[in-house]
Amino acid sequence: MTSRDDAQAARASSGDGEGARTGSLTKDLFAKLEAQILSGALPAGARLPSQKEIALSERVSRTVVREAVARLTAHGLTVSRQGAGVFVAETAEYRAFQITRDEIQELADVIKLLEIRMAVETEMAGLAAARRTTADIGAIQDALAEMAAVAADPAAAARADAAFHLAIARATQNEYYPRFVEFLGLRLVPSRTLYLGDKPREAHQSYAAKVLSEHEAIVDAIIRMDSVRARDAARRHMHESLTRHSTLSASLRTRKADSV
């Protein structure tokens, strides 16, 4: 594809929704290349076609190709060798599970992650209730207090929320739980701006108060070493979050359909 072709492809995808279109094309190309690698069509050590060749064969811009290849590298599927090109990693078949930031861009992706969290955090809370120490309780309560203190700041509240769940993970006395929670990091907790957007401050305050109340129920059960209640409270909290975001997703789909 020539520079002119590339420019034309970029212009064709410009205008309203350009970012969303590019993201969708990137996602599709990544999935296609990933499938080729995992199936062996592109074996370990094989050199990927050049960005120009991929752009031409897939009829997408080089921007889409660059982003898709970058995502392959982030997943440990490819390695770049200066002056030689991009190659399938020797360890591609055995790459570690990971969720990268660029995957959690759309509401549908957040919902998928919340479904995983519901399973993990329900059991995590139950184990924390059974095994927590006095020091663990202090750390969990400190994290909860920080959530309340920064409730007016969505970004800070999300960080405090992640720290709260990390404190619970550590209270399980199972080092794999905090490692998993740390791996997810801020991807663990979607900022409430995704759900509330530019709604009035009162809506944000009400949302923050509800989430805080859900967290307090989890803490109370952990303090009392009541594993059943802790699991129920964690499941209820995650179900509420999943319901809120699923409702928003359905609403957005309806608006989109009505606008067509």
N, C-alpha and C positions, 0 to 999 in steps of 0.2 A: 504494500500500500504506500503510495507516494505521500509527501507532505500535504499535497493538495487534497488527496483522498482522505487523509486523516483529518484535515481541517473541515472537510465537508461532512464527515461522520460526526465530528464534534458539534457542528452547527445543526445537524439533523436532530441531535438530542438536546439542543438548547431550548431555552424558554421555560415556561412554568413546568415544575416537576422534573427539571433536569437532574437535580441531585438524586431524586428517588429513582429515576430511570437508570442513571449511571450505577447506582447501588444495586439495582436489580440485575443489570447486565453483568456486573462484577460477580455477584452471587452465583449466577447461572454458569459463567465461565469457570469460576473456581470449582464448582461442583463437577463440571465436565472434566476438567483437568485432574481433579482429585480422583474421580472414578477411573480414569485412564491409568493413573499411578497405582492405585490399589488393586486394579485388575491385572496389572503386569503389562498392559499395553505400552506403558512407559516404564520400563524396568529400572531398578536401582542403578545409578551411574549413568543413565541415559541423559543426553543433552536435550533440553526443551527447544522447540523451534524458537527463532528470534521473535521479539515482540512484533516486528513488522510482519513476519510470516503468520503469526497467530491472529493478528488484527485483520489481515487480509482473508484468511480462511474462515474466520468466525464473523467477519463483517461487523467489527466493533472498533472503537477508537483505541489508540495506544494507551490512553488514560485507563480505560477499562482493563486492558491487558496488564498494565503495570500494577494496578491495585489487586487484581486476581493473583498474580504471581507473588506479590508481597504477602498476600494472605497464605499462600502455599508455604512460603518460607516461615511465616509466623507459626504455622502448624507443624513445622519440622519435616515437611514433605520435600522441600527443595533447598539447595544451597547455591549461592552465587559465587563464581570464581572470576575474579577480576581479569578482564581481557579474554576470557574463554566462554562465558555465558552462564546460564542457569542449568543446574543438573539435578536429577532426582536423587535425594539423599539416600545413602546406603542403608540408613536405619528407618526409612520411610514406613516400612511395614510394621515397625515396632514403636512408632512415635507415641509419646505420652498424650493422654487425653487433655484437652485444653479448650477454653472458651475465650476467644480474643475479644478485645473491645469493639472491633469493627463488626463483630457478629451481633452485638447487642445494640443495634441502632433502631430497629423497628419494634413496635408494640407487640407484634406476634412473637418476636424473639424473647422479649421480656416475659411474656406469658409462659413460654416453654421453660424458661429458667425457673420461674416461680413453681411450676409443677414439680421440678426436681427438688427444689428447696423444701416443698411440703413434706416429701418423703424423708429427706435427710434431717431436717430440723425437728420434726416430730420425735424421732427416736433420740436425737441429740439432747433435747430437753429432758426426756425421761431418764437418760443416763446421767445427766448433770444433777438431777434431783436425787438420784441414788448415791452419787459418789462425791458430791461437792464438799469442799472444805470451808472453813471459816474465811480463809483468804479469798477463796473463789466468790463467796457471797459478797465480800467487800468490793471485789473488782466488778462484779455484775451490777451492784447498786451504784457504784461510781459511774459506770457507763450509762446507766439509766438516768442518773442525775444530770449528766452532760447532755443527754438527749433533750431533757426538759429545759436546760439552760439555753440551748441554741435552737429551740423549736422554731423561732421566727426566720431562720436562715435555712432554706431547703437543702443547699449543698452541705452545710455543716451538719444539719440534722441527718442526712444520709450517711455521712462519715461516722457520726456518733452511733447511728443505728448499726452499722457494720461492726463497730467496736463492741457493741452490746452482744451481738451474736457470736463474736470471737471469744468474748469472756465466757459465754455459756459453753462454747466448744471446748475451751480449756478445762472447764469444770467436769467434763466427762472423764478426764484422766486418760483419754485415748488420744495419743498425739496425732493421729490421722485426721481427726475432726478439725482441730485448729489449722492444720496444713491445708485442708480442703477449703475452709472458710477464708484463709489468707490468700489462697490461690484465686478465689473469686473476687476478693477485695471489694471495691465499690460496685462491681457488677452484681454483688449480692443483693444490694438494696437500690432499686430504681428511685431516683429523685422524685418527690411528689409533684414536681413541675410537669412531669410527663403525664400525670393523671389530671392535675388541676389547671395546668397551663397558666393563663393570665386571669384566672378567676379572682374575685375580691379577697382581701386579706382575711376577712372573716372565714371564708371557705378554707383557707390554708390553716388557720388557727383551729378550726373544728376538726380538720383532718389530722393535724398533729396531736390534738388531745385524744382522739380515738385510738391512734396508733400507740400513744403512750399508755393508755389504759389497757390495751391488749398486751403490751410488754409487762406491765405491772402484774397482770394475772399470771404470766409465766414465772416471774421472779418470786411471787408469793408461794407458788407451788414448789419451786426449787428450794426455797428457804425451809419449807415444811417437810422437805424430803418426800414429797408425794409424787411419785413418778407417773401415776395414772393421770392426775390432774395436770401435771406439767405437759405431758403429751397432748392432752385434750386442749390445753390453752395454746400450745404451739400450733397445733393443727388448726384451731379456730382462727388464730392470727394469720396464718398462711392462706387459709381458705378465704378470709375476708379480703386479703390483698389480691388474690387470684380473681375473686369475683369482681372487685373494683376495676381491675385492668381489663378483664374479659368484657365487662359491661361497656367500658369505654371503647374497646375495639369494635364491638357490635354497633355502637352508636356512630362511630366514624364510618363504618361500612355502609350504614343506612344513609348517612349524609352524602356520601360519595355517589351512591346509587340514585339518590334524589336529584343530584346536581347534573346527572348525565342527560 
